[in-house]
């Protein structure tokens, strides 16, 4: 199968939303039309699914980076930072109450 055709289809279909079932259906259609062999169809479906998974992963990472950036920009603390501060406050309260008991 020609590389240009594969690239066009990947762009046109939106690789992020492709499922194995959709990829196999599309590949079967190409095979039935005689545009590809069964091996090429199978390889094409696998490539579509792999590309979709990679694009989903890339999108997830991009969203995470953006959210992390927004949190830092807004001056918000993360759950982990909050939990660490909570532990520290409890430790200081415990130390203070022990100090009060000695007076």
N, C-alpha and C positions, 0 to 999 in steps of 0.2 A: 504494500500500500504506500502511496506517496506520502512523504513527510508533510507536505503542504496541506493535504487533505486532513491528516490527523490534527495538525495545529488548528486548522479552521474549525473543525468540529469541537475540539476542546474549548476554544474561545466561545463559539456559538452556543454551546450547551451549558456553559457555566460549570466548570469542573467541580466546584465546591458541592453542588447539589446532586451529583451523579451517584446512583446506587449501583450495586453489582447487577441487579435485575435490569435496570435501564440500560446499562452498558452492554449486557449480553443481548438484549433485545435489539439494540441499535446494530451491534456487530452481526447478528443473524440477518437483519434486513440487508446489510451490505453483502453478506454471503449469498443470500437468496437472489439478489440482483446480479450476482456474478462479478461484483466489483472487487471481492477479496476471496482468498481461499479460506477453508475452515481454520487452518492454523493461524492465518493472519487475523481472522475474526476473533479467535480466542486471545491472541496476543494483544489485539486492539482493546478488547474488553478489559483485560488485565491492566493495560496501561491507563485506560480511563479511570478505573477504580483507584489505582495507585496515585494518579495525579490528583484525583478528588480528595483522597486521604491526606496527601501532602498539602494541598491548598487549605483544607480545614485546619490542619495543624498550624500552618503559617498564619492563618487568620486568628486562631486562638492565641498564639503568641503575640501577635500585633495588638490585639485587644487587651491582653494582660499588661503589656508594656504601657499602653495608653492609660489604662486605669491606674497603674502604679504611678505614672507621671502626674495624673490629675490629683491623686491623693497627696503626693508630695507638694504640688503646687498650691493646693488648698490648705496645706498645713495640718492635714488630718493625720491621726495615728492609725497604724494598722492594728488588727486584732492581736498579733504577736507582741507589738510594742505595748499595747494596753495591758495585756496579761503580765508582761514583765514589770510594768509600773505597779500593777496591783500587788504582785508578790513583794515588791520592794516596800510598798506602803505598809503591808501587813507585817513585814519584818521590823520596820521602824516602830510601828505601833506596839509590837510585842516588846521590843527593847525599851520603849518609853514606859510601858506599864511595869516592867521589871524594875526600872529606875525609880518609879513612884512608890513601889512597894518597899523600897529600902529607906524611904524618908520617914 
